[in-house]
Amino acid sequence: MGICKVEDYRKKSKEYMEKTQAYQCLGTNDPLPELIQRTNKYLLDLRLTKWITQKQYELLSIKPNEVELAHLYY
């Protein structure tokens, strides 16, 4: 079990994010609702123009209560 100072966690997080380029600090901004809305609208447009079937639309549509953004754990 590790006991570290908050500053240590912040420093390690920053170093890891810079090293991997896989994460970005979002602060209080939550882009997930807009991403879901835009994706589902695009899928609906594909469905209405018959580029995908209703079944494909149902399988690909994003259910907001079933997704979350990737995040770092401590």
N, CA, C and O atoms as CSV, one atom per row, in Angstrom:
chain,resi,resn,atom,element,x,y,z
A,1,MET,N,N,0.850,-1.164,0.000
A,1,MET,CA,C,0.000,0.000,0.000
A,1,MET,C,C,0.899,1.230,0.000
A,1,MET,O,O,1.784,1.359,0.846
A,2,GLY,N,N,0.676,2.111,-0.926
A,2,GLY,CA,C,1.511,3.298,-1.021
A,2,GLY,C,C,0.814,4.532,-0.489
A,2,GLY,O,O,-0.359,4.778,-0.772
A,3,ILE,N,N,1.542,5.286,0.271
A,3,ILE,CA,C,1.018,6.555,0.758
A,3,ILE,C,C,1.893,7.646,0.162
A,3,ILE,O,O,3.078,7.754,0.476
A,4,CYS,N,N,1.300,8.436,-0.689
A,4,CYS,CA,C,2.034,9.506,-1.366
A,4,CYS,C,C,1.315,10.826,-1.154
A,4,CYS,O,O,0.132,10.873,-0.815
A,5,LYS,N,N,2.045,11.864,-1.358
A,5,LYS,CA,C,1.455,13.197,-1.296
A,5,LYS,C,C,0.696,13.466,-2.590
A,5,LYS,O,O,0.999,12.891,-3.636
A,6,VAL,N,N,-0.281,14.337,-2.503
A,6,VAL,CA,C,-1.074,14.713,-3.671
A,6,VAL,C,C,-0.176,15.228,-4.781
A,6,VAL,O,O,-0.400,14.940,-5.957
A,7,GLU,N,N,0.834,15.987,-4.409
A,7,GLU,CA,C,1.750,16.536,-5.414
A,7,GLU,C,C,2.455,15.418,-6.181
A,7,GLU,O,O,2.693,15.533,-7.383
A,8,ASP,N,N,2.792,14.316,-5.463
A,8,ASP,CA,C,3.442,13.178,-6.121
A,8,ASP,C,C,2.526,12.565,-7.182
A,8,ASP,O,O,2.970,12.247,-8.285
A,9,TYR,N,N,1.244,12.402,-6.842
A,9,TYR,CA,C,0.284,11.859,-7.803
A,9,TYR,C,C,0.150,12.768,-9.018
A,9,TYR,O,O,0.136,12.301,-10.157
A,10,ARG,N,N,0.052,14.054,-8.767
A,10,ARG,CA,C,-0.077,15.004,-9.879
A,10,ARG,C,C,1.144,14.945,-10.793
A,10,ARG,O,O,1.016,14.947,-12.017
A,11,LYS,N,N,2.329,14.893,-10.186
A,11,LYS,CA,C,3.565,14.839,-10.965
A,11,LYS,C,C,3.623,13.553,-11.788
A,11,LYS,O,O,3.941,13.585,-12.976
A,12,LYS,N,N,3.315,12.421,-11.151
A,12,LYS,CA,C,3.344,11.139,-11.854
A,12,LYS,C,C,2.301,11.105,-12.969
A,12,LYS,O,O,2.566,10.583,-14.052
A,13,SER,N,N,1.127,11.654,-12.711
A,13,SER,CA,C,0.084,11.709,-13.741
A,13,SER,C,C,0.547,12.520,-14.938
A,13,SER,O,O,0.402,12.096,-16.085
A,14,LYS,N,N,1.101,13.682,-14.663
A,14,LYS,CA,C,1.567,14.555,-15.744
A,14,LYS,C,C,2.656,13.871,-16.558
A,14,LYS,O,O,2.634,13.910,-17.788
A,15,GLU,N,N,3.609,13.245,-15.874
A,15,GLU,CA,C,4.690,12.543,-16.573
A,15,GLU,C,C,4.135,11.417,-17.446
A,15,GLU,O,O,4.556,11.248,-18.591
A,16,TYR,N,N,3.194,10.651,-16.903
A,16,TYR,CA,C,2.609,9.541,-17.653
A,16,TYR,C,C,1.842,10.041,-18.874
A,16,TYR,O,O,1.967,9.478,-19.961
A,17,MET,N,N,1.053,11.095,-18.696
A,17,MET,CA,C,0.278,11.638,-19.817
A,17,MET,C,C,1.193,12.180,-20.903
A,17,MET,O,O,0.914,12.004,-22.089
A,18,GLU,N,N,2.277,12.833,-20.518
A,18,GLU,CA,C,3.227,13.349,-21.509
A,18,GLU,C,C,3.948,12.210,-22.220
A,18,GLU,O,O,4.174,12.270,-23.428
A,19,LYS,N,N,4.306,11.182,-21.476
A,19,LYS,CA,C,5.040,10.045,-22.044
A,19,LYS,C,C,4.181,9.263,-23.040
A,19,LYS,O,O,4.650,8.920,-24.126
A,20,THR,N,N,2.942,8.982,-22.681
A,20,THR,CA,C,2.088,8.134,-23.519
A,20,THR,C,C,1.295,8.905,-24.568
A,20,THR,O,O,0.884,8.337,-25.580
A,21,GLN,N,N,1.081,10.187,-24.333
A,21,GLN,CA,C,0.230,10.993,-25.219
A,21,GLN,C,C,-1.160,10.364,-25.372
A,21,GLN,O,O,-1.834,10.576,-26.380
A,22,ALA,N,N,-1.581,9.594,-24.372
A,22,ALA,CA,C,-2.848,8.873,-24.439
A,22,ALA,C,C,-3.971,9.566,-23.676
A,22,ALA,O,O,-5.143,9.247,-23.877
A,23,TYR,N,N,-3.633,10.489,-22.821
A,23,TYR,CA,C,-4.639,11.141,-21.992
A,23,TYR,C,C,-4.508,12.650,-22.084
A,23,TYR,O,O,-3.449,13.189,-22.405
A,24,GLN,N,N,-5.611,13.311,-21.795
A,24,GLN,CA,C,-5.635,14.764,-21.769
A,24,GLN,C,C,-6.464,15.179,-20.565
A,24,GLN,O,O,-7.536,14.624,-20.325
A,25,CYS,N,N,-5.979,16.143,-19.815
A,25,CYS,CA,C,-6.719,16.629,-18.659
A,25,CYS,C,C,-7.904,17.458,-19.148
A,25,CYS,O,O,-7.725,18.438,-19.871
A,26,LEU,N,N,-9.106,17.066,-18.754
A,26,LEU,CA,C,-10.311,17.744,-19.219
A,26,LEU,C,C,-10.839,18.763,-18.223
A,26,LEU,O,O,-11.714,19.562,-18.557
A,27,GLY,N,N,-10.320,18.742,-17.013
A,27,GLY,CA,C,-10.841,19.654,-15.999
A,27,GLY,C,C,-12.299,19.336,-15.725
A,27,GLY,O,O,-12.649,18.187,-15.458
A,28,THR,N,N,-13.146,20.347,-15.791
A,28,THR,CA,C,-14.569,20.120,-15.542
A,28,THR,C,C,-15.349,19.908,-16.830
A,28,THR,O,O,-16.553,19.655,-16.788
A,29,ASN,N,N,-14.682,20.006,-17.970
A,29,ASN,CA,C,-15.334,19.824,-19.261
A,29,ASN,C,C,-15.578,18.340,-19.518
A,29,ASN,O,O,-14.645,17.539,-19.450
A,30,ASP,N,N,-16.820,17.968,-19.811
A,30,ASP,CA,C,-17.158,16.578,-20.119
A,30,ASP,C,C,-17.621,16.499,-21.569
A,30,ASP,O,O,-18.765,16.843,-21.866
A,31,PRO,N,N,-16.756,16.053,-22.476
A,31,PRO,CA,C,-17.117,16.001,-23.891
A,31,PRO,C,C,-17.988,14.805,-24.264
A,31,PRO,O,O,-18.471,14.727,-25.393
A,32,LEU,N,N,-18.197,13.873,-23.336
A,32,LEU,CA,C,-18.909,12.640,-23.666
A,32,LEU,C,C,-20.330,12.858,-24.193
A,32,LEU,O,O,-20.670,12.270,-25.219
A,33,PRO,N,N,-21.175,13.665,-23.551
A,33,PRO,CA,C,-22.537,13.829,-24.080
A,33,PRO,C,C,-22.567,14.314,-25.532
A,33,PRO,O,O,-23.366,13.824,-26.331
A,34,GLU,N,N,-21.710,15.263,-25.874
A,34,GLU,CA,C,-21.686,15.761,-27.251
A,34,GLU,C,C,-21.179,14.689,-28.216
A,34,GLU,O,O,-21.697,14.562,-29.325
A,35,LEU,N,N,-20.183,13.926,-27.809
A,35,LEU,CA,C,-19.674,12.846,-28.658
A,35,LEU,C,C,-20.758,11.805,-28.930
A,35,LEU,O,O,-20.896,11.321,-30.053
A,36,ILE,N,N,-21.517,11.469,-27.901
A,36,ILE,CA,C,-22.613,10.506,-28.055
A,36,ILE,C,C,-23.661,11.055,-29.010
A,36,ILE,O,O,-24.114,10.351,-29.913
A,37,GLN,N,N,-24.047,12.311,-28.812
A,37,GLN,CA,C,-25.080,12.923,-29.649
A,37,GLN,C,C,-24.641,12.974,-31.104
A,37,GLN,O,O,-25.416,12.623,-31.994
A,38,ARG,N,N,-23.420,13.401,-31.359
A,38,ARG,CA,C,-22.920,13.508,-32.735
A,38,ARG,C,C,-22.818,12.138,-33.403
A,38,ARG,O,O,-23.167,11.980,-34.573
A,39,THR,N,N,-22.339,11.158,-32.652
A,39,THR,CA,C,-22.210,9.809,-33.202
A,39,THR,C,C,-23.574,9.223,-33.530
A,39,THR,O,O,-23.769,8.663,-34.609
A,40,ASN,N,N,-24.517,9.350,-32.605
A,40,ASN,CA,C,-25.851,8.805,-32.845
A,40,ASN,C,C,-26.557,9.523,-33.993
A,40,ASN,O,O,-27.290,8.892,-34.755
A,41,LYS,N,N,-26.349,10.816,-34.125
A,41,LYS,CA,C,-26.942,11.544,-35.252
A,41,LYS,C,C,-26.358,11.049,-36.570
A,41,LYS,O,O,-27.090,10.853,-37.540
A,42,TYR,N,N,-25.052,10.848,-36.608
A,42,TYR,CA,C,-24.400,10.339,-37.821
A,42,TYR,C,C,-24.953,8.956,-38.179
A,42,TYR,O,O,-25.227,8.674,-39.345
A,43,LEU,N,N,-25.112,8.105,-37.175
A,43,LEU,CA,C,-25.671,6.775,-37.422
A,43,LEU,C,C,-27.112,6.864,-37.923
A,43,LEU,O,O,-27.508,6.114,-38.815
A,44,LEU,N,N,-27.882,7.767,-37.358
A,44,LEU,CA,C,-29.260,7.939,-37.813
A,44,LEU,C,C,-29.295,8.419,-39.259
A,44,LEU,O,O,-30.111,7.949,-40.052
A,45,ASP,N,N,-28.424,9.341,-39.597
A,45,ASP,CA,C,-28.343,9.798,-40.991
A,45,ASP,C,C,-28.011,8.638,-41.925
A,45,ASP,O,O,-28.589,8.523,-43.006
A,46,LEU,N,N,-27.091,7.786,-41.513
A,46,LEU,CA,C,-26.757,6.605,-42.323
A,46,LEU,C,C,-27.964,5.682,-42.455
A,46,LEU,O,O,-28.215,5.122,-43.522
A,47,ARG,N,N,-28.698,5.532,-41.374
A,47,ARG,CA,C,-29.898,4.677,-41.394
A,47,ARG,C,C,-30.961,5.250,-42.324
A,47,ARG,O,O,-31.552,4.518,-43.117
A,48,LEU,N,N,-31.204,6.542,-42.232
A,48,LEU,CA,C,-32.255,7.162,-43.041
A,48,LEU,C,C,-31.928,7.157,-44.530
A,48,LEU,O,O,-32.831,7.150,-45.366
A,49,THR,N,N,-30.648,7.162,-44.860
A,49,THR,CA,C,-30.249,7.089,-46.271
A,49,THR,C,C,-29.995,5.645,-46.709
A,49,THR,O,O,-29.530,5.388,-47.820
A,50,LYS,N,N,-30.309,4.715,-45.811
A,50,LYS,CA,C,-30.224,3.268,-46.077
A,50,LYS,C,C,-28.811,2.759,-46.341
A,50,LYS,O,O,-28.620,1.771,-47.052
A,51,TRP,N,N,-27.828,3.437,-45.766
A,51,TRP,CA,C,-26.451,2.939,-45.843
A,51,TRP,C,C,-26.219,1.847,-44.811
A,51,TRP,O,O,-25.340,1.003,-44.983
A,52,ILE,N,N,-27.008,1.861,-43.738
A,52,ILE,CA,C,-26.973,0.779,-42.755
A,52,ILE,C,C,-28.408,0.351,-42.472
A,52,ILE,O,O,-29.350,1.113,-42.691
A,53,THR,N,N,-28.560,-0.872,-41.983
A,53,THR,CA,C,-29.891,-1.394,-41.670
A,53,THR,C,C,-30.329,-0.929,-40.280
A,53,THR,O,O,-29.530,-0.405,-39.503
A,54,GLN,N,N,-31.600,-1.129,-39.989
A,54,GLN,CA,C,-32.121,-0.804,-38.662
A,54,GLN,C,C,-31.380,-1.612,-37.598
A,54,GLN,O,O,-31.043,-1.091,-36.536
A,55,LYS,N,N,-31.134,-2.876,-37.889
A,55,LYS,CA,C,-30.419,-3.744,-36.944
A,55,LYS,C,C,-29.008,-3.199,-36.671
A,55,LYS,O,O,-28.573,-3.151,-35.521
A,56,GLN,N,N,-28.303,-2.793,-37.724
A,56,GLN,CA,C,-26.967,-2.217,-37.552
A,56,GLN,C,C,-27.039,-0.926,-36.736
A,56,GLN,O,O,-26.206,-0.682,-35.863
A,57,TYR,N,N,-28.036,-0.116,-37.032
A,57,TYR,CA,C,-28.224,1.127,-36.281
A,57,TYR,C,C,-28.408,0.832,-34.791
A,57,TYR,O,O,-27.789,1.476,-33.943
A,58,GLU,N,N,-29.251,-0.133,-34.484
A,58,GLU,CA,C,-29.508,-0.487,-33.089
A,58,GLU,C,C,-28.255,-1.024,-32.403
A,58,GLU,O,O,-28.012,-0.733,-31.232
A,59,LEU,N,N,-27.464,-1.804,-33.129
A,59,LEU,CA,C,-26.240,-2.361,-32.553
A,59,LEU,C,C,-25.158,-1.302,-32.348
A,59,LEU,O,O,-24.396,-1.373,-31.383
A,60,LEU,N,N,-25.088,-0.330,-33.244
A,60,LEU,CA,C,-24.024,0.673,-33.206
A,60,LEU,C,C,-24.359,1.908,-32.376
A,60,LEU,O,O,-23.457,2.615,-31.926
A,61,SER,N,N,-25.638,2.170,-32.172
A,61,SER,CA,C,-26.032,3.353,-31.397
A,61,SER,C,C,-25.447,3.288,-29.994
A,61,SER,O,O,-25.352,2.221,-29.387
A,62,ILE,N,N,-25.061,4.449,-29.500
A,62,ILE,CA,C,-24.450,4.529,-28.174
A,62,ILE,C,C,-25.525,4.797,-27.135
A,62,ILE,O,O,-26.311,5.736,-27.256
A,63,LYS,N,N,-25.542,3.954,-26.111
A,63,LYS,CA,C,-26.456,4.151,-24.991
A,63,LYS,C,C,-25.709,4.945,-23.915
A,63,LYS,O,O,-24.749,4.434,-23.338
A,64,PRO,N,N,-26.126,6.180,-23.635
A,64,PRO,CA,C,-25.390,7.050,-22.701
A,64,PRO,C,C,-25.128,6.431,-21.328
A,64,PRO,O,O,-24.109,6.730,-20.704
A,65,ASN,N,N,-26.017,5.588,-20.858
A,65,ASN,CA,C,-25.834,4.998,-19.529
A,65,ASN,C,C,-24.911,3.779,-19.542
A,65,ASN,O,O,-24.697,3.155,-18.503
A,66,GLU,N,N,-24.361,3.434,-20.715
A,66,GLU,CA,C,-23.494,2.261,-20.819
A,66,GLU,C,C,-22.054,2.599,-21.201
A,66,GLU,O,O,-21.255,1.692,-21.436
A,67,VAL,N,N,-21.709,3.886,-21.269
A,67,VAL,CA,C,-20.355,4.265,-21.689
A,67,VAL,C,C,-19.726,5.244,-20.703
A,67,VAL,O,O,-20.416,5.911,-19.931
A,68,GLU,N,N,-18.393,5.311,-20.752
A,68,GLU,CA,C,-17.655,6.312,-19.982
A,68,GLU,C,C,-16.336,6.565,-20.694
A,68,GLU,O,O,-15.842,5.717,-21.436
A,69,LEU,N,N,-15.778,7.731,-20.460
A,69,LEU,CA,C,-14.472,8.056,-21.022
A,69,LEU,C,C,-13.386,7.300,-20.267
A,69,LEU,O,O,-13.512,7.048,-19.068
A,70,ALA,N,N,-12.328,6.944,-20.971
A,70,ALA,CA,C,-11.180,6.322,-20.309
A,70,ALA,C,C,-10.556,7.333,-19.354
A,70,ALA,O,O,-10.492,8.526,-19.653
A,71,HIS,N,N,-10.104,6.854,-18.220
A,71,HIS,CA,C,-9.491,7.760,-17.258
A,71,HIS,C,C,-8.432,7.030,-16.444
A,71,HIS,O,O,-8.408,5.800,-16.392
A,72,LEU,N,N,-7.573,7.793,-15.820
A,72,LEU,CA,C,-6.514,7.228,-14.986
A,72,LEU,C,C,-7.061,6.890,-13.603
A,72,LEU,O,O,-7.861,7.638,-13.042
A,73,TYR,N,N,-6.628,5.770,-13.066
A,73,TYR,CA,C,-7.003,5.351,-11.715
A,73,TYR,C,C,-5.808,5.485,-10.788
A,73,TYR,O,O,-4.660,5.415,-11.227
A,74,TYR,N,N,-6.078,5.674,-9.519
A,74,TYR,CA,C,-5.006,5.702,-8.510
A,74,TYR,C,C,-5.319,4.702,-7.425
A,74,TYR,O,O,-4.549,4.560,-6.475
